[in-house]
Amino acid sequence: MKLSQEEKNKLETIYQDYFHNEKILKMKEVSMHRGSNTYIHSFRVAKLAIKRALRRKHLDLESILIASILHDYYLYDWRKNREMKKHHAKRHPIIAAENAKRDFDITDKVNDIIKEHMWPYNFKLFPKTKEARIVSNADNTVAFKEAITSIAHKKKRMDKYMDGIQKLFD
């Protein structure tokens, strides 16, 4: 899918609005896969999901972008809560969707994409749309890369990770 400069600008504006949003910045405090945090993770997922979506036609890029950013907007450290640790993978999409609904004006489509992003782990919530499948696949890809990258390597490259997510379109 080829985007006009106007379409790129619109998506970049949405991306930047979330990137600098006070509530989203709290995601930096929530640790994630081996030394990462939900802020960096979510913006990496957003960039990858948009990149993959642009290879296809007739997709709702705005929903993909917003859902990618908000898919892990659960705002708690599941490693410190024994009950959450046990059920985090299945419950956090619902919690993230509830938080996103509470704090942002999201559509039903974005809400569904957030809830469905943990498939196949959460087998009951199959991604029903192409957009949901793209976000789920992008999340799995980024999570896998983060899981196999050492904490020491991430610490050395944290500035590069931050530089890499500064803009949606490089």
N, CA, C and O of each residue as an XYZ file, in Angstrom:
680
protein
N       0.850     -1.166      0.000
C       0.000      0.000      0.000
C       0.903      1.237      0.000
O       1.777      1.372      0.856
N       0.695      2.103     -0.927
C       1.480      3.341     -1.029
C       0.719      4.449     -0.331
O      -0.458      4.679     -0.610
N       1.394      5.135      0.577
C       0.762      6.217      1.319
C       1.127      7.572      0.732
O       2.254      7.790      0.287
N       0.165      8.470      0.738
C       0.454      9.845      0.358
C       1.194     10.505      1.520
O       1.208      9.981      2.634
N       1.801     11.645      1.254
C       2.495     12.372      2.310
C       1.503     12.789      3.388
O       1.848     12.804      4.569
N       0.299     13.121      3.007
C      -0.747     13.503      3.972
C      -1.092     12.329      4.899
O      -1.252     12.515      6.105
N      -1.203     11.129      4.335
C      -1.493      9.938      5.148
C      -0.328      9.628      6.094
O      -0.539      9.292      7.259
N       0.889      9.744      5.587
C       2.071      9.529      6.436
C       2.096     10.538      7.581
O       2.371     10.182      8.727
N       1.808     11.789      7.265
C       1.809     12.839      8.289
C       0.757     12.568      9.357
O       0.998     12.786     10.545
N      -0.412     12.092      8.930
C      -1.481     11.796      9.886
C      -1.048     10.678     10.838
O      -1.222     10.792     12.051
N      -0.485      9.599     10.289
C      -0.023      8.493     11.129
C       1.128      8.921     12.030
O       1.182      8.524     13.194
N       2.039      9.718     11.510
C       3.172     10.200     12.312
C       2.678     11.083     13.455
O       3.215     11.022     14.560
N       1.668     11.896     13.201
C       1.093     12.744     14.251
C       0.472     11.899     15.352
O       0.671     12.181     16.534
N      -0.270     10.880     14.984
C      -0.868      9.976     15.968
C       0.241      9.313     16.789
O       0.183      9.271     18.017
N       1.240      8.804     16.091
C       2.380      8.145     16.748
C       3.032      9.087     17.754
O       3.271      8.700     18.898
N       3.320     10.314     17.341
C       3.993     11.277     18.208
C       3.118     11.693     19.394
O       3.620     11.905     20.497
N       1.810     11.807     19.160
C       0.901     12.145     20.257
C       0.964     11.084     21.357
O       1.000     11.416     22.542
N       0.977      9.825     20.968
C       1.099      8.748     21.956
C       2.512      8.678     22.525
O       2.685      8.446     23.721
N       3.510      8.874     21.691
C       4.907      8.779     22.107
C       5.219      9.745     23.245
O       6.009      9.427     24.135
N       4.605     10.914     23.217
C       4.876     11.947     24.219
C       3.768     12.064     25.265
O       3.824     12.945     26.123
N       2.780     11.204     25.206
C       1.654     11.270     26.134
C       2.099     10.890     27.548
O       2.788      9.890     27.746
N       1.700     11.690     28.507
C       2.063     11.494     29.907
C       1.677     10.095     30.417
O       2.449      9.467     31.142
N       0.506      9.617     30.048
C       0.044      8.302     30.510
C       0.857      7.182     29.863
O       1.178      6.188     30.514
N       1.181      7.341     28.610
C       1.974      6.329     27.894
C       3.406      6.294     28.435
O       4.014      5.226     28.509
N       3.939      7.439     28.806
C       5.300      7.492     29.348
C       5.442      6.643     30.614
O       6.547      6.205     30.936
N       4.355      6.405     31.328
C       4.387      5.541     32.517
C       4.765      4.105     32.151
O       5.216      3.345     33.008
N       4.584      3.733     30.880
C       4.945      2.389     30.435
C       6.452      2.144     30.514
O       6.892      0.994     30.515
N       7.239      3.206     30.578
C       8.691      3.058     30.721
C       9.052      2.402     32.050
O      10.111      1.787     32.174
N       8.183      2.531     33.032
C       8.426      1.989     34.365
C       8.033      0.517     34.496
O       8.318     -0.109     35.517
N       7.389     -0.033     33.487
C       6.911     -1.421     33.545
C       7.876     -2.307     32.770
O       7.968     -2.223     31.546
N       8.598     -3.163     33.505
C       9.597     -4.002     32.850
C       8.942     -5.067     31.981
O       7.794     -5.467     32.173
N       9.730     -5.493     31.030
C       9.243     -6.450     30.042
C      10.358     -7.441     29.764
O      11.295     -7.552     30.555
N      10.278     -8.135     28.696
C      11.199     -9.190     28.298
C      12.676     -8.865     28.529
O      13.296     -8.143     27.747
N      13.215     -9.400     29.595
C      14.649     -9.347     29.876
C      15.270     -7.965     29.706
O      16.124     -7.771     28.841
N      14.852     -7.021     30.513
C      15.488     -5.707     30.508
C      14.842     -4.671     29.621
O      15.277     -3.520     29.605
N      13.833     -5.041     28.896
C      13.100     -4.073     28.084
C      11.986     -3.484     28.948
O      11.855     -3.844     30.118
N      11.200     -2.599     28.393
C      10.018     -2.098     29.091
C       8.856     -2.031     28.107
O       9.048     -2.126     26.895
N       7.650     -1.866     28.641
C       6.472     -1.918     27.766
C       6.415     -0.727     26.813
O       5.798     -0.824     25.752
N       7.036      0.377     27.162
C       7.070      1.555     26.294
C       7.856      1.244     25.008
O       7.332      1.367     23.901
N       9.106      0.844     25.179
C       9.946      0.529     24.017
C       9.331     -0.625     23.230
O       9.246     -0.569     22.003
N       8.906     -1.661     23.932
C       8.311     -2.828     23.275
C       7.127     -2.419     22.402
O       7.040     -2.823     21.242
N       6.227     -1.627     22.949
C       5.004     -1.269     22.222
C       5.291     -0.415     20.995
O       4.657     -0.601     19.957
N       6.225      0.506     21.093
C       6.551      1.327     19.925
C       7.330      0.532     18.872
O       7.227      0.823     17.681
N       8.098     -0.457     19.296
C       8.749     -1.354     18.323
C       7.696     -2.203     17.610
O       7.784     -2.421     16.401
N       6.703     -2.678     18.360
C       5.601     -3.439     17.749
C       4.851     -2.553     16.758
O       4.521     -2.999     15.659
N       4.581     -1.319     17.129
C       3.852     -0.402     16.252
C       4.593     -0.190     14.934
O       3.988     -0.243     13.863
N       5.897      0.049     15.013
C       6.680      0.253     13.785
C       6.670     -0.982     12.892
O       6.499     -0.873     11.677
N       6.854     -2.157     13.495
C       6.862     -3.390     12.714
C       5.471     -3.679     12.130
O       5.359     -4.086     10.974
N       4.430     -3.473     12.913
C       3.073     -3.740     12.433
C       2.729     -2.835     11.246
O       2.148     -3.298     10.264
N       3.078     -1.565     11.329
C       2.808     -0.642     10.217
C       3.635     -1.039      8.996
O       3.130     -1.024      7.874
N       4.880     -1.387      9.205
C       5.742     -1.810      8.086
C       5.123     -3.015      7.363
O       5.084     -3.057      6.134
N       4.644     -3.984      8.136
C       4.014     -5.165      7.542
C       2.671     -4.827      6.913
O       2.323     -5.376      5.867
N       1.925     -3.945      7.525
C       0.605     -3.577      6.996
C       0.735     -2.854      5.653
O      -0.138     -2.976      4.794
N       1.805     -2.114      5.475
C       1.987     -1.375      4.225
C       2.243     -2.290      3.031
O       2.179     -1.844      1.885
N       2.527     -3.545      3.283
C       2.709     -4.526      2.203
C       1.373     -5.029      1.664
O       1.322     -5.704      0.635
N       0.300     -4.696      2.363
C      -1.030     -5.192      1.999
C      -1.942     -4.034      1.651
O      -1.591     -2.869      1.835
N      -3.118     -4.371      1.144
C      -4.081     -3.341      0.752
C      -5.301     -3.377      1.651
O      -5.621     -4.393      2.268
N      -5.963     -2.249      1.705
C      -7.268     -2.118      2.366
C      -7.232     -2.480      3.851
O      -8.058     -3.258      4.329
N      -6.281     -1.916      4.564
C      -6.201     -2.137      6.008
C      -6.413     -0.811      6.734
O      -6.140      0.262      6.197
N      -6.895     -0.911      7.941
C      -7.111      0.254      8.791
C      -5.810      0.529      9.546
O      -5.600      0.021     10.648
N      -4.946      1.334      8.943
C      -3.620      1.603      9.509
C      -3.693      2.345     10.838
O      -2.871      2.118     11.726
N      -4.664      3.220     10.975
C      -4.813      3.966     12.222
C      -5.126      3.017     13.386
O      -4.559      3.155     14.470
N      -6.019      2.064     13.161
C      -6.348      1.088     14.212
C      -5.150      0.204     14.540
O      -4.900     -0.101     15.706
N      -4.417     -0.203     13.520
C      -3.214     -1.018     13.739
C      -2.216     -0.235     14.593
O      -1.656     -0.770     15.550
N      -2.003      1.017     14.247
C      -1.032      1.841     14.967
C      -1.437      2.029     16.427
O      -0.629      1.802     17.327
N      -2.662      2.437     16.664
C      -3.108      2.712     18.041
C      -3.140      1.430     18.872
O      -2.688      1.423     20.017
N      -3.665      0.358     18.309
C      -3.724     -0.913     19.047
C      -2.325     -1.434     19.357
O      -2.096     -1.991     20.431
N      -1.397     -1.260     18.438
C      -0.011     -1.694     18.677
C       0.600     -0.952     19.857
O       1.275     -1.555     20.691
N       0.369      0.326     19.926
C       0.926      1.129     21.010
C       0.281      0.762     22.342
O       0.952      0.736     23.374
N      -1.022      0.478     22.321
C      -1.763      0.234     23.563
C      -1.905     -1.241     23.943
O      -2.505     -1.549     24.973
N      -1.371     -2.151     23.140
C      -1.627     -3.580     23.379
C      -1.106     -4.079     24.732
O      -1.640     -5.049     25.270
N      -0.091     -3.446     25.279
C       0.443     -3.833     26.600
C       0.312     -2.691     27.609
O       1.194     -2.489     28.443
N      -0.767     -1.966     27.531
C      -1.019     -0.829     28.411
C      -1.687     -1.308     29.702
O      -2.772     -0.853     30.063
N      -1.007     -2.244     30.392
C      -1.579     -2.812     31.617
C      -1.032     -2.142     32.880
O      -1.687     -2.184     33.921
N       0.140     -1.533     32.815
C       0.686     -0.656     33.848
C       0.946     -1.285     35.223
O       0.816     -0.598     36.236
N       1.298     -2.531     35.281
C       1.673     -3.159     36.548
C       2.828     -4.116     36.293
O       3.029     -4.575     35.168
N       3.578     -4.411     37.332
C       4.680     -5.366     37.209
C       4.164     -6.737     37.630
O       4.049     -7.027     38.821
N       3.860     -7.561     36.667
C       3.268     -8.871     36.938
C       4.233     -9.811     37.654
O       3.799    -10.799     38.247
N       5.509     -9.527     37.612
C       6.483    -10.404     38.272
C       6.429    -10.286     39.794
O       6.863    -11.190     40.509
N       5.897     -9.174     40.283
C       5.864     -8.929     41.726
C       4.560     -9.380     42.379
O       4.450     -9.356     43.605
N       3.593     -9.781     41.600
C       2.304    -10.198     42.132
C       2.083    -11.666     41.771
O       1.909    -12.003     40.600
N       2.092    -12.524     42.767
C       2.033    -13.967     42.531
C       0.804    -14.381     41.712
O       0.909    -15.204     40.802
N      -0.345    -13.815     42.036
C      -1.581    -14.148     41.326
C      -1.520    -13.693     39.860
O      -1.936    -14.419     38.957
N      -0.998    -12.491     39.642
C      -0.892    -11.974     38.277
C       0.167    -12.746     37.491
O       0.020    -12.950     36.286
N       1.219    -13.168     38.163
C       2.287    -13.908     37.485
C       1.739    -15.179     36.844
O       2.143    -15.574     35.751
N       0.818    -15.799     37.552
C       0.233    -17.057     37.084
C      -0.648    -16.860     35.841
O      -0.679    -17.716     34.957
N      -1.352    -15.744     35.780
C      -2.352    -15.549     34.723
C      -2.092    -14.339     33.830
O      -2.951    -13.963     33.032
N      -0.935    -13.740     33.956
C      -0.649    -12.499     33.230
C      -0.860    -12.630     31.719
O      -1.523    -11.787     31.115
N      -0.317    -13.651     31.120
C      -0.379    -13.781     29.658
C      -1.817    -13.788     29.137
O      -2.093    -13.252     28.064
N      -2.716    -14.385     29.883
C      -4.114    -14.444     29.439
C      -4.916    -13.212     29.852
O      -5.838    -12.806     29.145
N      -4.574    -12.625     30.978
C      -5.382    -11.517     31.507
C      -4.946    -10.133     31.030
O      -5.775     -9.231     30.910
N      -3.673     -9.962     30.761
C      -3.215     -8.603     30.482
C      -3.841     -7.961     29.248
O      -3.993     -6.739     29.241
N      -4.216     -8.702     28.204
C      -4.875     -8.028     27.079
C      -6.211     -7.390     27.476
O      -6.555     -6.311     26.993
N      -6.949     -8.053     28.343
C      -8.233     -7.519     28.801
C      -7.982     -6.278     29.667
O      -8.669     -5.266     29.528
N      -7.000     -6.369     30.552
C      -6.664     -5.231     31.417
C      -6.150     -4.056     30.582
O      -6.515     -2.907     30.832
N      -5.304     -4.346     29.594
C      -4.787     -3.291     28.717
C      -5.926     -2.620     27.947
O      -5.944     -1.399     27.797
N      -6.871     -3.421     27.463
C      -8.020     -2.860     26.736
C      -8.871     -1.982     27.653
O      -9.315     -0.908     27.248
N      -9.097     -2.432     28.875
C      -9.875     -1.641     29.841
C      -9.164     -0.326     30.155
O      -9.798      0.729     30.200
N      -7.849     -0.387     30.373
C      -7.075      0.825     30.653
C      -7.101      1.778     29.452
O      -7.253      2.988     29.615
N      -6.953      1.223     28.256
C      -6.964      2.043     27.039
C      -8.321      2.724     26.855
O      -8.397      3.896     26.487
N      -9.378      1.976     27.115
C     -10.731      2.531     27.008
C     -10.939      3.655     28.025
O     -11.553      4.678     27.723
N     -10.419      3.446     29.223
C     -10.556      4.432     30.298
C      -9.780      5.715     29.989
O     -10.275      6.815     30.237
N      -8.553      5.574     29.443
C      -7.654      6.718     29.304
C      -7.627      7.362     27.921
O      -7.145      8.485     27.767
N      -8.146      6.654     26.909
C      -8.096      7.169     25.537
C      -9.434      6.908     24.847
O     -10.196      6.030     25.252
N      -9.694      7.659     23.835
C     -10.927      7.493     23.069
C     -10.664      6.480     21.951
O     -10.402      6.861     20.810
N     -10.735      5.186     22.288
C     -10.430      4.154     21.293
C     -11.716      3.585     20.698
O     -12.778      3.616     21.320
N     -11.593      3.074     19.500
C     -12.732      2.462     18.815
C     -12.919      1.023     19.293
O     -12.045      0.453     19.946
N     -14.068      0.450     18.958
C     -14.310     -0.966     19.269
C     -13.303     -1.854     18.549
O     -12.876     -2.879     19.080
N     -12.929     -1.459     17.348
C     -11.959     -2.246     16.580
C     -10.600     -2.276     17.289
O      -9.982     -3.335     17.400
N     -10.142     -1.139     17.760
C      -8.876     -1.072     18.495
C      -8.985     -1.902     19.773
O      -8.066     -2.645     20.116
N     -10.089     -1.776     20.461
C     -10.333     -2.558     21.673
C     -10.217     -4.058     21.393
O      -9.577     -4.786     22.152
N     -10.830     -4.513     20.313
C     -10.771     -5.935     19.949
C      -9.351     -6.369     19.590
O      -8.917     -7.454     19.976
N      -8.642     -5.542     18.866
C      -7.265     -5.878     18.482
C      -6.402     -6.051     19.733
O      -5.616     -6.993     19.824
N      -6.550     -5.150     20.682
C      -5.784     -5.249     21.932
C      -6.113     -6.562     22.647
O      -5.211     -7.271     23.093
N      -7.382     -6.880     22.754
C      -7.804     -8.100     23.456
C      -7.303     -9.369     22.767
O      -7.051    -10.377     23.426
N      -7.162     -9.318     21.452
C      -6.827    -10.520     20.675
C      -5.332    -10.672     20.389
O      -4.942    -11.606     19.689
N      -4.496     -9.790     20.904
C      -3.089     -9.809     20.499
C      -2.277    -10.979     21.055
O      -1.167    -11.215     20.578
N      -2.778    -11.712     22.032
C      -1.985    -12.805     22.621
C      -2.283    -14.179     22.027
O      -1.903    -15.198     22.603
N      -2.950    -14.212     20.896
C      -3.185    -15.495     20.248
C      -1.858    -15.979     19.666
O      -1.124    -15.145     19.136
N      -1.505    -17.227     19.722
C      -2.284    -18.399     20.103
C      -2.218    -18.751     21.587
O      -2.862    -19.704     22.025
N      -1.430    -17.976     22.377
C      -1.336    -18.310     23.800
C      -2.713    -18.271     24.460
O      -3.078    -19.174     25.213
N      -3.453    -17.241     24.175
C      -4.823    -17.150     24.667
C      -5.734    -17.625     23.536
O      -6.247    -16.829     22.750
N      -5.915    -18.916     23.479
C      -6.567    -19.570     22.351
C      -8.012    -19.116     22.123
O      -8.498    -19.153     20.992
N      -8.697    -18.690     23.178
C     -10.100    -18.298     23.067
C     -10.300    -16.966     22.353
O     -11.383    -16.687     21.839
N      -9.261    -16.153     22.324
C      -9.383    -14.831     21.701
C      -8.612    -14.797     20.378
O      -7.542    -14.195     20.279
N      -9.176    -15.450     19.377
C      -8.581    -15.516     18.040
C      -8.677    -14.147     17.366
O      -9.729    -13.510     17.420
N      -7.612    -13.689     16.740
C      -7.662    -12.406     16.021
C      -8.598    -12.507     14.805
O      -8.297    -13.200     13.834
N      -9.717    -11.814     14.877
C     -10.760    -11.946     13.857
C     -10.505    -11.128     12.589
O     -11.040    -11.447     11.527
N      -9.701    -10.090     12.696
C      -9.463     -9.224     11.542
C      -8.006     -9.327     11.085
O      -7.134     -9.793     11.818
N      -7.776     -8.881      9.863
C      -6.401     -8.838      9.346
C      -5.538     -7.927     10.218
O      -4.371     -8.217     10.481
N      -6.131     -6.828     10.658
C      -5.404     -5.877     11.495
C      -4.969     -6.532     12.808
O      -3.841     -6.335     13.261
N      -5.858     -7.302     13.411
C      -5.534     -7.983     14.674
C      -4.438     -9.029     14.471
O      -3.572     -9.201     15.329
N      -4.479     -9.720     13.343
C      -3.441    -10.721     13.066
C      -2.082    -10.054     12.860
O      -1.058    -10.576     13.299
N      -2.075     -8.923     12.205
C      -0.811     -8.200     11.994
C      -0.220     -7.750     13.325
O       0.979     -7.912     13.555
N      -1.044     -7.189     14.198
C      -0.551     -6.738     15.508
C      -0.072     -7.925     16.336
O       0.988     -7.856     16.958
N      -0.834     -9.002     16.349
C      -0.445    -10.192     17.100
C       0.884    -10.747     16.594
O       1.761    -11.077     17.392
N       1.036    -10.850     15.295
C       2.282    -11.373     14.718
C       3.469    -10.444     14.988
O       4.568    -10.911     15.288
N       3.248     -9.139     14.880
C       4.322     -8.180     15.155
C       4.732     -8.274     16.627
O       5.920     -8.238     16.948
N       3.755     -8.394     17.511
C       4.044     -8.537     18.941
C       4.854     -9.801     19.200
O       5.834     -9.763     19.945
N       4.465    -10.908     18.603
C       5.199    -12.165     18.784
C       6.640    -12.040     18.287
O       7.564    -12.539     18.929
N       6.831    -11.385     17.163
C       8.171    -11.212     16.596
C       9.055    -10.368     17.514
O      10.182    -10.751     17.829
N       8.538     -9.229     17.934
C       9.315     -8.335     18.792
C       9.585     -8.999     20.148
O      10.698     -8.921     20.667
N       8.574     -9.645     20.713
C       8.745    -10.320     22.011
C       9.807    -11.410     21.918
O      10.628    -11.556     22.824
N       9.795    -12.169     20.837
C      10.793    -13.221     20.657
C      12.199    -12.622     20.600
O      13.114    -13.117     21.259
N      12.369    -11.567     19.820
C      13.686    -10.923     19.714
C      14.140    -10.384     21.068
O      15.311    -10.501     21.429
N      13.211     -9.796     21.810
C      13.563     -9.264     23.128
C      13.916    -10.394     24.095
O      14.818    -10.248     24.921
N      13.219    -11.501     23.996
C      13.447    -12.624     24.917
C      14.803    -13.283     24.690
O      15.407    -13.794     25.633
N      15.286    -13.276     23.457
C      16.562    -13.940     23.194
C      17.757    -12.991     23.266
O      18.901    -13.430     23.152
N      17.504    -11.706     23.453
C      18.582    -10.731     23.559
C      18.951    -10.564     25.025
O      18.074    -10.407     25.874
N      20.211    -10.598     25.316
C      20.657    -10.520     26.712
C      20.372     -9.149     27.311
O      20.285     -8.145     26.604
N      20.232     -9.134     28.617
C      19.998     -7.881     29.344
C      21.196     -6.946     29.167
O      21.023     -5.743     28.971
N      22.400     -7.497     29.237
C      23.615     -6.684     29.085
C      23.646     -6.020     27.706
O      24.002     -4.848     27.585
N      23.277     -6.762     26.682
C      23.242     -6.217     25.324
C      22.206     -5.092     25.234
O      22.459     -4.055     24.620
N      21.042     -5.305     25.850
C      19.993     -4.271     25.826
C      20.448     -3.003     26.530
O      20.184     -1.899     26.052
N      21.128     -3.150     27.660
C      21.599     -1.969     28.400
C      22.566     -1.155     27.543
O      22.506      0.075     27.524
N      23.457     -1.848     26.835
C      24.415     -1.164     25.966
C      23.706     -0.441     24.827
O      24.141      0.628     24.396
N      22.616     -1.026     24.342
C      21.947     -0.497     23.153
C      20.667      0.287     23.459
O      19.916      0.605     22.536
N      20.404      0.601     24.706
C      19.157      1.277     25.070
C      18.989      2.597     24.317
O      17.885      2.927     23.885
N      20.078      3.352     24.160
C      19.993      4.605     23.406
C      19.594      4.349     21.960
O      18.812      5.098     21.375
N      20.145      3.274     21.389
C      19.802      2.935     20.011
C      18.333      2.509     19.908
O      17.651      2.868     18.948
N      17.842      1.742     20.895
C      16.427      1.362     20.909
C      15.544      2.604     20.957
O      14.551      2.701     20.236
N      15.920      3.560     21.824
C      15.139      4.793     21.941
C      15.212      5.606     20.650
O      14.201      6.143     20.199
N      16.389      5.699     20.058
C      16.523      6.417     18.784
C      15.682      5.752     17.693
O      15.101      6.424     16.841
N      15.630      4.428     17.736
C      14.905      3.671     16.713
C      13.402      3.831     16.775
O      12.711      3.559     15.794
N      12.884      4.269     17.911
C      11.432      4.433     18.025
C      11.002      5.898     18.054
O       9.822      6.180     18.259
N      11.918      6.829     17.856
C      11.597      8.261     17.908
C      10.533      8.660     16.884
O       9.700      9.527     17.150
N      10.567      8.023     15.714
C       9.630      8.355     14.636
C       9.070      7.077     14.051
O       9.726      6.036     14.061
N       7.856      7.161     13.545
C       7.230      6.011     12.900
C       7.894      5.740     11.554
O       8.244      4.602     11.239
N       8.057      6.777     10.783
C       8.673      6.638      9.454
C      10.072      7.228      9.491
O      10.246      8.424      9.724
N      11.065      6.384      9.259
C      12.470      6.856      9.299
C      12.860      7.508      8.004
O      13.996      7.960      7.858
